[in-house]
């Protein structure tokens, strides 16, 4: 039985190109590379996940 935590899921998306994102999970928009990296770092900690680069302007936070 599970312990009630979410596992193996995309928890959030961070992007500098919001026109390419359709939704389904929380989306965080960054205006520049520094903000992009900072949001990914903070969301990794908050969501207890790992950041994965999809392309140079998009990262996903995944819980494994």
DAWOBEL-V299812 format. One record per helix or strand of 2 or more residues. SS is the DSSP state (A for helix, B for strand). FROM is the first residue (numbers start at 1). TO is the last residue. If there is no record, write none. Layout:
# DAWOBEL-V299812
ss=SS from=FROM to=TO
ss=SS from=FROM to=TO
This chain:
# DAWOBEL-V299812
ss=B from=9 to=15
ss=A from=18 to=20
ss=B from=26 to=29
ss=A from=33 to=47
ss=B from=50 to=55
ss=B from=58 to=63
